[in-house]
């Protein structure tokens, strides 16, 4: 099997009165992400990791925030489109690991739902998708609840069919 590793990172500012979407799940929060799309920073980081693993650019290249086509779009749609690209190159997700840095709200009650949602969209089991949440101990823009940042790593696999 051939393998590729991809790393993704995304950050969004937070503001009151906006919905907060993380990993395809709406989170009960007084603050939401300021964004051109639905602002799902976890899915955006995962998309960048997937694209990066195959040197296909980044989410902004494929879904520019200057395009009306993507205004308010559900990020699960973007993830599905990225997976279409990944599969068109013959690759599948072996596993994904997503770390969300956010001071509040506590995300532990949503972790399993996020794993299941993202796994469903990328076409693998929830056991192949890890989601972890952390705070920054009140340090920096995350600690001041001014923003949310997410790191994602993926491992892609492609079976070499010529040796079968």
C-alpha positions in Angstrom: 0.0 0.0 0.0 1.2 3.5 -0.8 0.5 6.1 1.9 0.3 9.9 2.1 0.1 12.1 5.2 -1.6 15.5 5.2 -1.7 18.3 7.7 -4.4 20.9 7.9 -4.9 24.0 10.0 -7.7 26.6 10.1 -8.8 29.4 12.4 -11.9 31.5 12.6 -12.8 34.5 14.7 -15.8 34.1 17.0 -18.7 36.6 17.4 -21.9 36.6 19.4 -25.2 35.5 17.8 -23.7 33.3 15.1 -24.2 29.5 14.9 -21.2 27.4 15.9 -20.6 24.4 13.7 -17.8 22.0 14.5 -17.2 18.6 12.8 -20.6 18.9 11.1 -22.4 19.3 14.4 -24.2 22.4 15.6 -22.8 23.3 19.1 -24.8 25.1 21.7 -22.8 28.3 22.2 -23.4 32.0 22.5 -20.5 32.5 20.0 -20.1 31.3 16.5 -17.5 31.5 13.7 -17.3 34.5 11.4 -17.0 33.0 7.9 -18.0 33.0 4.3 -19.4 29.5 4.6 -21.0 28.0 7.7 -17.6 28.4 9.4 -17.0 24.8 10.4 -13.3 25.3 11.2 -12.9 21.6 12.0 -14.1 20.4 8.6 -12.0 23.2 7.0 -8.9 21.9 8.6 -9.7 18.4 7.7 -10.3 19.4 4.0 -6.8 21.1 4.0 -5.2 18.0 5.4 -6.8 15.8 2.7 -5.9 18.2 0.0 -2.4 18.7 1.4 -1.7 14.9 1.4 -2.1 14.8 -2.3 -0.5 18.3 -3.0 -3.8 19.5 -4.4 -3.6 23.0 -2.8 -5.9 24.2 0.0 -9.5 24.8 0.7 -9.2 28.4 -0.5 -8.0 27.3 -3.9 -11.0 25.0 -4.4 -13.7 27.0 -2.6 -12.7 30.7 -2.6 -14.3 32.9 0.0 -14.8 35.5 -2.8 -17.2 33.2 -4.6 -21.0 33.6 -4.1 -21.3 29.9 -4.9 -19.9 29.0 -1.5 -21.5 31.8 0.6 -23.2 30.1 3.6 -22.5 26.6 2.3 -22.6 23.6 4.6 -19.0 22.6 5.1 -20.1 18.9 4.9 -20.7 19.6 1.2 -17.1 20.9 0.9 -15.8 17.9 2.6 -17.7 15.6 0.3 -16.3 17.4 -2.7 -12.8 17.1 -1.4 -13.4 13.4 -0.9 -14.5 13.1 -4.5 -11.1 14.6 -5.5 -9.3 12.2 -3.1 -11.1 9.2 -4.5 -10.7 10.3 -8.1 -6.9 10.0 -7.4 -7.4 6.4 -6.1 -6.9 7.2 -2.4 -9.0 6.4 0.7 -8.8 7.7 4.3 -6.9 5.3 6.6 -7.4 7.6 9.6 -7.9 11.2 10.5 -7.0 13.0 13.8 -8.6 16.4 14.5 -7.7 18.7 17.5 -10.0 21.6 18.3 -8.6 24.4 20.5 -11.4 26.4 22.0 -11.8 28.0 25.4 -15.5 27.5 25.7 -18.0 25.9 25.5 -16.9 22.4 26.6 -16.9 20.1 23.6 -16.7 16.7 25.3 -20.5 16.1 24.9 -20.2 16.5 21.1 -17.1 14.6 20.3 -18.7 11.2 19.4 -21.3 13.0 17.2 -18.5 14.9 15.4 -16.5 11.7 14.8 -19.6 10.0 13.4 -20.6 12.9 11.2 -17.2 13.4 9.6 -16.7 9.7 9.2 -20.0 9.4 7.4 -19.1 12.2 5.0 -15.6 10.8 4.3 -16.9 7.2 4.0 -15.1 5.5 6.8 -15.9 4.3 10.3 -16.0 6.5 13.3 -13.1 4.4 14.7 -11.0 5.9 11.9 -11.7 9.5 13.0 -10.3 11.0 16.2 -11.6 14.3 17.5 -10.0 15.9 20.6 -10.8 19.2 22.2 -8.5 21.4 24.3 -8.4 24.8 25.8 -5.3 27.1 25.8 -5.5 27.7 29.5 -6.9 31.2 28.8 -3.8 32.2 26.8 -3.9 34.0 23.4 -6.8 34.7 21.1 -8.3 31.2 21.8 -8.0 31.7 25.5 -9.8 35.0 25.3 -12.6 33.4 23.3 -11.8 35.5 20.3 -11.4 32.6 18.0 -11.2 28.8 17.5 -8.4 27.0 15.8 -8.2 23.4 14.6 -5.3 21.1 13.6 -6.0 18.0 11.5 -3.8 15.2 10.3 -4.8 12.5 7.8 -3.3 9.3 6.6 -4.4 8.2 3.1 -3.8 4.8 1.6 -3.8 3.5 -2.0 -3.4 -0.1 -2.8 -0.9 -1.0 -5.5 -3.2 -3.2 -7.7 -0.3 -4.1 -10.0 1.1 -6.5 -7.5 -2.1 -8.4 -7.0 
